[in-house]
Amino acid sequence: MLNDRSIVLGVVILSSKFQVVIPQEVRERLNLKPGQKIVVIEKGGVVHLIPQRPLKEMRGFVKGLDTRDLRDEEDRI
């Protein structure tokens, strides 16, 4: 199921070893490297491949986020 933000960048074939090749355009857009880990999530019959990024790269990605009131007092132990 595609939405307005979906972009089809190619069709891949599942090999007999259940492997797929990520199209070059996608690899370049996401700056994927050989050996990089990719998280696989299945939700509602859709397979999502999410590149795992090093912690150094994640530093500051929630900068400015207000962490107050993230959960109710009842949730705290």
N, C-alpha and C positions, 0 to 999 in steps of 0.2 A: 504494500500500500504506500503510495507516494503522496507527499504533501507539497505545499507551495515552496518549501525550502529544499526539497529533495532534488538532487542532481544525479542523473544516470551517467556514470563515467565509463561504462563498459559492462560486458557480460563475460563471466568466467565459467570454466568447465571444471567440475569436480573430478579429480583423477581417480583411478582405481585404488589409490592409497589415501583417498579422501583429502587430498591437498588441492589448494587453489592458488593461482598466481594473482597477486594484486597488480592491477594495471599500472603501467609506468606513470601515467598522469596523476594517479592517486598517490603513488609512492612519493612523487616529487612535491605535490601539494602539501602532503603531511610530513615531509622530510623523514620518511621511514628509512631505516638502515638495516642491512643484513644482520640477523641475530637479535634484533630488537624484539622484546616480548610484546604480545598483543593479547589483550583480555577478550575472551569470547563470551558473549551473553546472548541467551535466547529469551525472547519475550514475545508472547503472542504469535508464535510461529515465524518470527523475524530474527535472523542472526545478525548481531551487531559485533563488529570487530573494532576494538578500542585500543589504540596504541598506549602502552604503559610508558609513562614519562619518568625520568629520574627525579628524585626529590629536589635536587638543586634547581631543576627547571620549574618546579611547582612553587618555589619560594615567592611569596608575595601575591599569589594569584587571588587571594581574598582580601587584599589590602582595602581598608576602609569599611569592611563588613561590621555591622553592629551585632555583637554577640550577646547582647542583653536580650532576655526574654526568648531564648531559643527553645526552651522547654518549660513546662509547668513545674512548680515547686514539688508537686506530688511525684514527679518522675525521678527526682534526685534521691540518692540513697543516703 
